[in-house]
Amino acid sequence: MTRAAKPGKADSFEKNLERLDAIVHELEDAELPLEKALQLYEEGMQLSAVCQQQLQEAEGRVEILLKKPGQPGERTPEPFEPEENSPL
């Protein structure tokens, strides 16, 4: 059974990835009716897009370690700044 998109709080990345994995396993069943397979495929594509967006948002929060000028080997965290033309 496919799940409808819920308004409000989104599921966690891990929960979405777990559901996507379950969909893949269901789609591997050779006995799956075509209509059910199409529904699962559509849900999987939507979940894939959600997971991709969640990864992009997480990437935007990651700190990049850069070397301090003049002090070899020392690093200081600096916030990650996505490019201006980034789709975020």
N, C-alpha and C positions, 0 to 999 in steps of 0.2 A: 504494500500500500504506500502510495506517495504521500509525502507530508506537504501541506500548504505552507507558504511563507507566512511566518508569524509577525504581526506588527509588534513594535516595541523592541525589547532587548534581543540582539542577535545571538545565536549559539556561538560557543567558543570555536576557535580554529580546530582544536582537537576533536570536538564533537562533530563538526562538519566533515573533517577528514575521515573519521570513523564511519559516518554515514556514506560517504563517497566510496569507501572501501567495500562496504556492504552492498552497495549498488553494483559495483564491478563484479562481485561474486555472484549476485543474482543474475546479471547479464550473461555470465558464463554458462548458465544452465541452458542446455540445448532444447529442453522441453518448454521453455518460456514462450507463452503466446506473443505474437507480434505486437499487439496493442499494449500489453504490459511492458514489453521491452522498450517500446517507444516512450512510454511514460517514464520509465526508469532512466532512459537515456536523457530525456529532457530535464529531469530532476538532477541528474549527475552533472549536466552542463551548467545548470544554475549554481549548484554547489561549488563547482570548479571555479566559476567566476567569483563567488563569494570568498572562497579560500584565497584566490589570487589577490583580491582587494585587501583581505586581512593581512596577507604577507606584505603588501606594499605599505600599508599603514604601520605595520611593525617596523619595517625598514626605515621609515621616516622618523622613528623614535630611537633608533640605534645610535649610540655614540661611536664616533670614529676616533681611534687613537692616533694622534699625530705627534711626531717628534717635536720637542721644544727646540727652537733655533739656538745654537750655541752650546747646547748641553747634550752631547752624544749619548745615546742610549736611554735618555729619559723621555717619557711620554706623558702627555696630558690629554684628558678627554675633551673633545669638542663636539657640540651637538651636530648631528647630521642635518644638512640643509639640502633638500631635494632641489633639482634644477627647476628653474622657473617654468619651463615648458613641460614639466612632468605632469602626468595625468592625475596626480593626487589632488 
